[in-house]
Amino acid sequence: MPKIDLIKLRCLDPARQRTFYTDILGMNDRGDGAVTYGAAEAGITFENSVHSYQPSSRDTYWKVALAVPNIELAYEQLTARGVEVGVPRQFQDVGYLTHFQDPEGFTIELIEHWFKGNRPATQHDTSRLGGGACLNLLTLRTGDIAPIREECLAWGMAPLSVQDVKGYGFTLHFFAFTDDTPPNPNLTAVENREWLYQRPYTVLEIQEVHEAGEMVLPDMAAAGYAGTEITSMPQPVRNAQLLISGKTL
């Protein structure tokens, strides 16, 4: 089955980025230049850029999300390592989450497997980030979900969840290469969301920003998102770069 295999980010200091993701976030070098938590998840590579990263709400790329079984543990671990992390909070009926930035300003989300107050009374491995992190979400933006959804379905991705974020002007759409099916066939059902954050592979999250117009990609000299590779895709899109810009996937 195809998988989201590689996320490529351009930055000023790739070596420093790799050290942060391995030494602070606990990822491993998978042997091809990428860092990752496990074989089922995407890896991340860092490429050189000329200019520093300047994030914008118009960027195609938003973030990656690390799903953990215990977000308070992850918060304590990261703050102890000198990382500035927001206090975890339950955000609407979307998730129990918080955000921080890596050394070059890329946003990283922490999201717990469960909503606040729903976590089972289980012992977690304190040697691992949050008890065992997974690169759960790659989050990209678009102003029009229709052509993106059509392309994802044509590739064989399964829709897993649709989340209308009230008061923020966007809707979240989730797709993955998987045979898993959500607990509720209604993709807007809240009960699917904790299940989603427990998937052991990387899910594509599309933030559809209503009335936003076309999203943009950085130029080749600038830091930022450089694409995503998908392995084992049927020809002619094997190892395709996933670059969403406006209505183009």
VEXLUMVEX-87597 format. One line per 2 residues: number of its first residue (from 1); their letters; for each residue z, x, y of N, C-alpha, C. Coordinates in steps of 0.2 Angstrom, whole numbers, padded with zeros to 4 digits. Last residue first. Layout:
NUM	A	Z,X,Y,Z,X,Y,Z,X,Y | ... $
This chain:
249	LT	-0035,-0015,0099,-0030,-0012,0095,-0034,-0006,0091 | -0037,-0022,0115,-0040,-0017,0110,-0034,-0014,0106 $
247	KG	-0032,-0028,0126,-0035,-0032,0120,-0038,-0028,0115 | -0022,-0017,0132,-0024,-0023,0134,-0026,-0027,0128 $
245	SI	-0021,-0006,0120,-0022,-0006,0127,-0025,-0013,0129 | -0014,0002,0107,-0015,-0005,0110,-0015,-0004,0117 $
243	LL	-0018,0011,0094,-0018,0012,0101,-0019,0005,0104 | -0016,0019,0080,-0014,0013,0083,-0013,0013,0090 $
241	QA	-0028,0028,0072,-0023,0028,0077,-0022,0021,0080 | -0030,0028,0054,-0032,0026,0061,-0026,0027,0066 $
239	NR	-0030,0031,0041,-0027,0036,0046,-0029,0034,0053 | -0044,0021,0038,-0039,0026,0035,-0037,0030,0041 $
237	VP	-0054,0012,0041,-0048,0013,0046,-0043,0017,0043 | -0065,0007,0034,-0065,0013,0038,-0060,0015,0043 $
235	QP	-0055,0010,0020,-0060,0013,0024,-0063,0006,0028 | -0038,0005,0019,-0045,0005,0016,-0050,0007,0022 $
233	MS	-0025,0016,0021,-0029,0011,0024,-0036,0011,0020 | -0017,0027,0019,-0019,0023,0013,-0022,0016,0015 $
231	TI	-0007,0027,0034,-0010,0030,0028,-0012,0025,0023 | -0009,0028,0051,-0007,0023,0046,-0011,0026,0039 $
229	ET	-0002,0035,0066,-0007,0036,0060,-0004,0031,0054 | -0002,0032,0083,0001,0031,0077,-0004,0032,0071 $
227	GA	-0001,0040,0099,-0004,0036,0094,0000,0036,0088 | 0005,0046,0110,-0001,0049,0108,-0005,0046,0102 $
225	YG	0015,0042,0123,0013,0040,0117,0006,0043,0115 | 0020,0057,0133,0020,0050,0132,0017,0049,0125 $
223	AA	0014,0068,0147,0018,0066,0141,0018,0059,0140 | -0003,0071,0151,0003,0068,0152,0007,0067,0146 $
221	AM	-0016,0075,0147,-0012,0080,0150,-0004,0078,0151 | -0022,0063,0144,-0021,0068,0139,-0017,0074,0141 $
219	DP	-0014,0049,0151,-0019,0053,0150,-0018,0059,0146 | -0005,0035,0143,-0005,0041,0147,-0012,0045,0146 $
217	LV	-0011,0018,0143,-0009,0024,0139,-0009,0030,0144 | -0007,0002,0148,-0010,0008,0149,-0007,0013,0144 $
215	ME	-0010,-0016,0147,-0006,-0010,0147,-0010,-0004,0147 | -0016,-0029,0158,-0018,-0024,0153,-0012,-0018,0153 $
213	GA	-0005,-0043,0161,-0011,-0039,0161,-0012,-0034,0156 | 0006,-0051,0160,0007,-0043,0162,0000,-0040,0163 $
211	EH	0009,-0063,0156,0006,-0063,0162,0007,-0055,0165 | 0022,-0058,0145,0018,-0063,0148,0016,-0062,0155 $
209	VE	0021,-0046,0134,0023,-0047,0140,0019,-0052,0144 | 0025,-0044,0118,0020,-0047,0122,0023,-0049,0128 $
207	QI	0029,-0031,0109,0032,-0034,0114,0026,-0037,0118 | 0028,-0029,0092,0024,-0029,0098,0028,-0034,0103 $
205	EL	0033,-0018,0080,0035,-0023,0084,0031,-0023,0090 | 0031,-0013,0063,0028,-0013,0070,0030,-0019,0074 $
203	VT	0043,-0005,0054,0040,-0011,0056,0037,-0011,0062 | 0046,0006,0041,0045,0005,0048,0041,-0001,0049 $
201	YP	0059,0002,0029,0052,0005,0031,0051,0003,0038 | 0069,-0006,0024,0070,0001,0023,0063,0005,0025 $
199	RQ	0076,-0019,0034,0070,-0017,0030,0070,-0009,0030 | 0086,-0025,0041,0088,-0021,0035,0082,-0019,0031 $
197	YL	0080,-0032,0051,0083,-0025,0053,0086,-0021,0047 | 0077,-0044,0044,0072,-0039,0047,0074,-0032,0048 $
195	WE	0089,-0050,0042,0085,-0047,0037,0080,-0042,0039 | 0092,-0053,0055,0096,-0048,0052,0093,-0045,0046 $
193	RN	0081,-0063,0056,0082,-0057,0061,0086,-0052,0058 | 0080,-0075,0050,0076,-0069,0048,0077,-0063,0051 $
191	EV	0088,-0084,0056,0091,-0081,0050,0086,-0075,0048 | 0080,-0089,0067,0085,-0084,0068,0088,-0080,0062 $
189	AT	0063,-0092,0065,0070,-0094,0062,0075,-0088,0064 | 0050,-0090,0067,0054,-0090,0073,0062,-0091,0071 $
187	LN	0044,-0091,0055,0044,-0085,0058,0049,-0085,0064 | 0048,-0101,0042,0047,-0102,0049,0049,-0095,0052 $
185	PN	0052,-0097,0029,0045,-0096,0031,0044,-0097,0038 | 0067,-0087,0028,0064,-0093,0030,0057,-0092,0032 $
183	PP	0067,-0073,0023,0071,-0079,0020,0069,-0086,0022 | 0051,-0066,0022,0057,-0067,0026,0061,-0073,0022 $
181	TD	0045,-0056,0009,0044,-0062,0013,0051,-0063,0016 | 0037,-0040,0005,0043,-0044,0006,0041,-0050,0010 $
179	DT	0026,-0033,0004,0026,-0039,0000,0032,-0043,0001 | 0019,-0024,0019,0025,-0026,0014,0023,-0032,0010 $
177	FA	0017,-0018,0033,0014,-0017,0027,0019,-0018,0021 | 0022,-0029,0046,0023,-0023,0042,0018,-0024,0036 $
175	FF	0027,-0035,0062,0022,-0035,0057,0023,-0029,0053 | 0033,-0046,0075,0034,-0041,0070,0030,-0041,0064 $
173	HL	0034,-0049,0092,0031,-0051,0086,0031,-0045,0081 | 0043,-0056,0106,0043,-0051,0101,0039,-0053,0095 $
171	TF	0039,-0061,0122,0040,-0063,0116,0039,-0057,0111 | 0045,-0061,0139,0041,-0058,0134,0043,-0061,0127 $
169	GY	0054,-0065,0150,0046,-0065,0151,0042,-0062,0145 | 0067,-0067,0150,0065,-0060,0151,0057,-0060,0151 $
167	GK	0071,-0080,0146,0073,-0077,0153,0071,-0070,0154 | 0072,-0077,0129,0072,-0082,0135,0075,-0078,0141 $
165	VD	0061,-0071,0119,0067,-0069,0122,0067,-0073,0129 | 0056,-0077,0103,0055,-0078,0111,0061,-0076,0114 $
163	QV	0050,-0069,0090,0056,-0070,0094,0055,-0071,0101 | 0045,-0069,0074,0043,-0070,0081,0049,-0072,0085 $
161	SL	0042,-0059,0059,0047,-0063,0064,0043,-0064,0070 | 0032,-0055,0050,0039,-0055,0048,0043,-0059,0052 $
159	PA	0016,-0054,0044,0020,-0056,0050,0027,-0058,0047 | 0009,-0040,0035,0012,-0047,0035,0016,-0048,0041 $
157	MG	-0007,-0032,0036,0000,-0033,0038,0003,-0040,0037 | -0020,-0031,0033,-0016,-0033,0028,-0009,-0033,0029 $
155	WA	-0029,-0030,0044,-0027,-0024,0040,-0023,-0025,0034 | -0029,-0043,0048,-0035,-0041,0045,-0034,-0034,0041 $
153	LC	-0017,-0044,0054,-0018,-0048,0048,-0024,-0045,0045 | -0020,-0035,0065,-0014,-0033,0060,-0015,-0037,0054 $
151	EE	-0030,-0042,0072,-0031,-0036,0069,-0026,-0034,0064 | -0023,-0054,0076,-0029,-0054,0072,-0030,-0048,0068 $
149	RI	-0013,-0048,0084,-0011,-0052,0078,-0017,-0052,0073 | -0022,-0043,0094,-0017,-0039,0091,-0015,-0042,0084 $
147	PA	-0027,-0055,0100,-0032,-0050,0096,-0028,-0045,0092 | -0015,-0061,0104,-0020,-0064,0100,-0024,-0059,0096 $
145	ID	-0006,-0056,0114,-0005,-0055,0107,-0010,-0057,0102 | -0008,-0048,0128,-0011,-0053,0124,-0010,-0052,0117 $
143	GT	-0002,-0037,0134,-0002,-0043,0138,-0005,-0049,0134 | 0009,-0027,0124,0003,-0029,0125,0003,-0035,0130 $
141	RL	0018,-0012,0117,0017,-0018,0122,0010,-0020,0122 | 0028,-0007,0103,0022,-0006,0108,0021,-0013,0112 $
139	TL	0039,0001,0093,0038,-0005,0098,0033,-0003,0103 | 0044,0002,0077,0040,0006,0082,0038,0000,0087 $
137	LN	0059,0001,0068,0054,-0002,0073,0050,0003,0077 | 0067,0009,0060,0065,0003,0058,0060,0000,0062 $
135	LC	0072,0023,0053,0067,0021,0059,0064,0015,0057 | 0089,0021,0049,0082,0020,0047,0078,0019,0053 $
133	AG	0105,0028,0045,0100,0026,0050,0093,0025,0046 | 0120,0027,0040,0113,0028,0037,0108,0025,0041 $
131	GG	0131,0027,0048,0132,0025,0041,0125,0025,0037 | 0128,0031,0060,0129,0024,0059,0130,0022,0052 $
129	LR	0121,0045,0053,0121,0041,0059,0122,0034,0058 | 0133,0051,0040,0126,0049,0042,0127,0045,0049 $
127	ST	0146,0053,0037,0142,0059,0038,0135,0058,0041 | 0151,0041,0034,0152,0044,0041,0149,0050,0042 $
125	DH	0145,0028,0026,0145,0036,0025,0145,0039,0032 | 0156,0014,0026,0150,0018,0027,0151,0025,0027 $
123	QT	0163,0001,0017,0164,0008,0019,0157,0011,0020 | 0163,-0016,0023,0160,-0011,0018,0162,-0004,0021 $
121	AP	0163,-0031,0026,0169,-0026,0026,0167,-0021,0021 | 0148,-0035,0035,0152,-0036,0029,0158,-0030,0029 $
119	RN	0145,-0041,0051,0145,-0036,0047,0150,-0036,0041 | 0146,-0051,0061,0143,-0053,0054,0143,-0047,0049 $
117	GK	0149,-0047,0073,0154,-0051,0070,0152,-0053,0063 | 0133,-0046,0079,0140,-0044,0080,0144,-0049,0077 $
115	FW	0121,-0046,0066,0123,-0048,0072,0131,-0047,0073 | 0116,-0032,0056,0119,-0038,0057,0121,-0040,0064 $
113	HE	0111,-0019,0057,0108,-0023,0052,0111,-0031,0053 | 0110,-0015,0075,0113,-0015,0068,0110,-0020,0064 $
111	IL	0100,-0003,0083,0101,-0010,0082,0104,-0010,0075 | 0096,0008,0096,0101,0007,0090,0101,-0001,0089 $
109	EI	0081,0014,0103,0086,0009,0102,0090,0009,0096 | 0076,0026,0115,0078,0025,0108,0083,0019,0107 $
107	TF	0064,0032,0126,0070,0027,0124,0070,0026,0117 | 0062,0048,0132,0060,0042,0128,0065,0038,0126 $
105	GE	0067,0059,0139,0067,0052,0142,0064,0047,0138 | 0069,0071,0133,0063,0070,0138,0062,0063,0141 $
103	PD	0080,0069,0125,0081,0074,0131,0075,0074,0135 | 0081,0051,0123,0081,0058,0120,0081,0063,0126 $
101	QF	0092,0038,0128,0086,0042,0129,0087,0049,0125 | 0098,0022,0122,0099,0029,0125,0092,0032,0125 $
99	HT	0105,0005,0119,0099,0010,0120,0102,0017,0123 | 0110,-0007,0107,0111,-0003,0113,0105,0002,0113 $
97	LY	0114,-0023,0098,0110,-0017,0100,0113,-0013,0106 | 0111,-0036,0088,0117,-0032,0091,0115,-0025,0092 $
95	GV	0098,-0047,0093,0101,-0042,0089,0107,-0039,0092 | 0094,-0061,0097,0089,-0055,0095,0093,-0050,0090 $
93	DQ	0100,-0070,0103,0100,-0071,0096,0095,-0066,0093 | 0107,-0060,0116,0105,-0066,0114,0105,-0067,0106 $
91	FQ	0113,-0045,0110,0108,-0048,0115,0105,-0054,0113 | 0129,-0039,0109,0125,-0044,0106,0120,-0047,0111 $
89	RP	0130,-0021,0112,0131,-0028,0114,0127,-0033,0110 | 0137,-0005,0114,0133,-0010,0110,0135,-0017,0112 $
87	VG	0136,0004,0129,0140,0001,0124,0136,-0005,0120 | 0123,0017,0129,0126,0011,0132,0131,0008,0126 $
85	VE	0126,0034,0129,0124,0028,0125,0127,0022,0128 | 0123,0051,0131,0125,0045,0135,0121,0039,0131 $
83	VG	0129,0063,0119,0123,0058,0121,0126,0052,0125 | 0139,0071,0114,0137,0072,0121,0131,0068,0124 $
81	RA	0144,0068,0102,0139,0074,0103,0136,0075,0110 | 0151,0057,0104,0155,0063,0103,0150,0069,0103 $
79	TL	0141,0048,0106,0145,0050,0112,0149,0056,0111 | 0137,0048,0092,0132,0050,0098,0136,0052,0104 $
77	QE	0148,0042,0086,0145,0049,0084,0141,0052,0089 | 0150,0030,0092,0155,0035,0092,0152,0042,0091 $
75	YA	0138,0024,0089,0140,0024,0096,0145,0030,0096 | 0139,0023,0075,0134,0027,0078,0135,0028,0085 $
73	LE	0150,0014,0074,0151,0021,0071,0145,0025,0074 | 0144,0003,0079,0150,0006,0083,0151,0013,0080 $
71	IN	0135,0000,0070,0132,0002,0077,0138,0005,0080 | 0131,0001,0054,0137,0001,0058,0136,0004,0065 $
69	PV	0119,0002,0048,0124,-0003,0046,0130,-0004,0050 | 0105,0003,0059,0111,0006,0056,0115,0000,0053 $
67	AL	0089,0007,0065,0093,0002,0062,0099,0005,0058 | 0081,0013,0079,0085,0015,0073,0090,0010,0071 $
65	AV	0066,0010,0086,0072,0008,0085,0075,0010,0079 | 0056,0018,0099,0057,0017,0092,0064,0014,0092 $
63	KW	0046,0010,0113,0052,0014,0110,0051,0014,0103 | 0034,0008,0120,0040,0006,0123,0046,0010,0120 $
61	YT	0017,0011,0125,0023,0012,0121,0029,0010,0124 | 0009,0006,0136,0008,0003,0129,0014,0005,0125 $
59	DR	0017,0004,0151,0015,0008,0146,0014,0004,0139 | 0022,-0004,0161,0015,-0005,0160,0013,-0001,0154 $
57	SS	0035,0001,0164,0034,-0006,0161,0027,-0008,0159 | 0035,0018,0161,0033,0013,0165,0033,0006,0161 $
55	PQ	0041,0036,0161,0040,0029,0158,0039,0024,0163 | 0035,0050,0161,0036,0046,0166,0036,0038,0164 $
53	YS	0037,0067,0155,0036,0059,0153,0039,0055,0159 | 0028,0080,0163,0034,0077,0160,0033,0069,0159 $
51	HV	0013,0088,0159,0017,0085,0164,0023,0082,0160 | 0007,0094,0148,0007,0098,0154,0012,0095,0159 $
49	SN	0013,0094,0131,0010,0090,0137,0011,0095,0143 | 0013,0096,0113,0014,0099,0120,0010,0094,0125 $
47	EF	0020,0084,0102,0015,0088,0104,0016,0090,0111 | 0030,0079,0088,0030,0081,0095,0025,0086,0097 $
45	TI	0031,0066,0076,0029,0073,0078,0029,0073,0086 | 0040,0057,0065,0038,0058,0072,0036,0065,0073 $
43	GA	0037,0046,0051,0039,0052,0054,0037,0052,0061 | 0041,0030,0045,0037,0034,0049,0041,0040,0050 $
41	EA	0048,0028,0028,0048,0027,0035,0043,0031,0038 | 0049,0032,0015,0046,0025,0016,0045,0023,0024 $
39	AG	0055,0044,0015,0048,0044,0014,0045,0037,0015 | 0066,0046,0029,0065,0045,0022,0057,0044,0021 $
37	YT	0069,0050,0042,0074,0049,0038,0073,0048,0031 | 0059,0064,0050,0060,0057,0047,0067,0056,0044 $
35	VA	0047,0074,0058,0054,0073,0057,0055,0065,0055 | 0033,0084,0055,0036,0078,0057,0043,0078,0055 $
33	GD	0027,0095,0049,0028,0095,0056,0032,0089,0059 | 0028,0092,0036,0021,0092,0039,0021,0093,0046 $
31	GR	0041,0092,0031,0037,0097,0029,0030,0097,0032 | 0050,0084,0036,0047,0082,0030,0042,0087,0027 $
29	DN	0066,0087,0042,0059,0089,0042,0056,0088,0036 | 0076,0073,0045,0075,0079,0041,0067,0081,0043 $
27	MG	0089,0067,0057,0083,0066,0054,0081,0073,0050 | 0100,0066,0065,0101,0067,0058,0095,0066,0054 $
25	LI	0102,0066,0079,0100,0060,0076,0100,0060,0068 | 0105,0080,0081,0109,0075,0084,0108,0068,0080 $
23	DT	0096,0088,0073,0103,0090,0074,0108,0084,0076 | 0084,0081,0074,0087,0083,0067,0094,0084,0068 $
21	YF	0082,0077,0087,0081,0072,0082,0083,0074,0075 | 0084,0089,0093,0088,0083,0095,0088,0078,0089 $
19	TR	0074,0098,0088,0081,0099,0087,0086,0093,0088 | 0063,0091,0093,0064,0092,0086,0071,0093,0084 $
17	QR	0064,0094,0107,0064,0087,0104,0066,0087,0097 | 0063,0108,0107,0070,0104,0109,0070,0097,0107 $
15	AP	0050,0109,0103,0055,0112,0099,0062,0109,0101 | 0042,0102,0113,0043,0100,0107,0048,0102,0102 $
13	DL	0043,0100,0129,0047,0105,0124,0048,0102,0117 | 0036,0090,0135,0036,0097,0138,0038,0102,0133 $
11	CR	0026,0079,0124,0032,0081,0128,0031,0088,0130 | 0019,0065,0115,0018,0072,0119,0024,0073,0123 $
9	LK	0021,0059,0099,0023,0059,0106,0022,0066,0109 | 0016,0049,0086,0015,0055,0089,0017,0054,0096 $
7	IL	0021,0044,0070,0021,0042,0077,0021,0048,0081 | 0015,0040,0054,0016,0045,0059,0016,0042,0066 $
5	DI	0014,0028,0045,0016,0035,0043,0018,0040,0048 | 0015,0013,0040,0015,0016,0046,0018,0023,0045 $
3	KP	0005,0011,0025,0011,0012,0028,0010,0015,0035 | -0004,0003,0011,-0003,0006,0018,0004,0007,0021 $
1	M	0000,0004,-0006,0000,0000,0000,0000,0004,0006 $
